[in-house]
Amino acid sequence: MFGLFFQTLTPEQRASIRVVAGDGARWIDSCVHEWCPNAERAPDGFHIVSWTSDAPDNPRKQQKPLFCAIP
């Protein structure tokens, strides 16, 4: 689907793309590399905030089953 978007652009338009923002999905990297080899990849602000706000909860979620098992 992402490739379909790039197919609608002219070579000049694709060459003018300098930065592509998105989440950390690897398929985005390969698609951007194929269609816009000169573009830089950057995580978008929404995902950065989401990842950092979820990080403090991860250790707690991993320990919760241990605490629930204590009689």
C-alpha positions in Angstrom: 0.0 0.0 0.0 2.8 2.4 0.9 4.5 1.5 -2.5 1.2 2.4 -4.3 1.6 5.9 -2.9 5.1 6.2 -4.2 4.1 4.9 -7.6 1.7 7.9 -8.0 4.7 10.3 -7.6 7.0 11.4 -10.4 10.7 10.6 -10.1 11.3 14.2 -9.3 8.7 14.2 -6.5 10.2 11.1 -5.0 13.7 12.6 -5.2 12.5 15.7 -3.4 11.5 13.7 -0.3 14.2 14.2 2.3 12.6 12.7 5.5 10.0 10.1 6.1 8.5 9.8 9.5 6.7 6.8 10.9 6.7 4.1 13.6 9.5 1.5 13.9 8.1 -1.0 11.4 10.9 -2.5 9.3 8.8 -2.7 6.1 8.7 1.1 6.1 12.5 1.2 6.0 12.6 -1.2 3.0 9.9 0.7 1.1 11.5 4.1 1.7 14.9 2.7 0.7 13.4 1.4 -2.5 11.4 4.4 -3.6 13.3 7.3 -1.9 16.9 6.1 -1.4 18.1 9.6 -0.4 15.5 10.1 2.3 16.2 9.8 6.0 13.9 7.8 8.2 12.8 9.2 11.5 10.4 8.1 14.2 7.4 10.3 14.4 6.6 12.3 17.6 3.5 10.4 18.4 5.3 7.1 18.6 8.2 8.5 20.5 5.9 9.8 23.2 3.9 6.6 23.3 7.1 4.4 23.6 8.5 6.6 26.4 5.3 6.8 28.3 4.8 3.0 28.1 8.4 2.3 29.3 7.9 2.8 33.0 4.9 0.3 33.0 6.8 -2.5 31.3 8.8 -3.7 34.4 5.6 -3.6 36.5 3.7 -5.6 33.9 6.4 -8.2 33.9 6.4 -8.5 37.7 2.6 -8.6 38.2 2.2 -12.4 37.7 4.8 -13.0 40.4 2.8 -10.9 42.9 -0.5 -12.5 42.0 0.9 -15.9 42.7 1.8 -15.1 46.3 -1.0 -16.5 48.6 
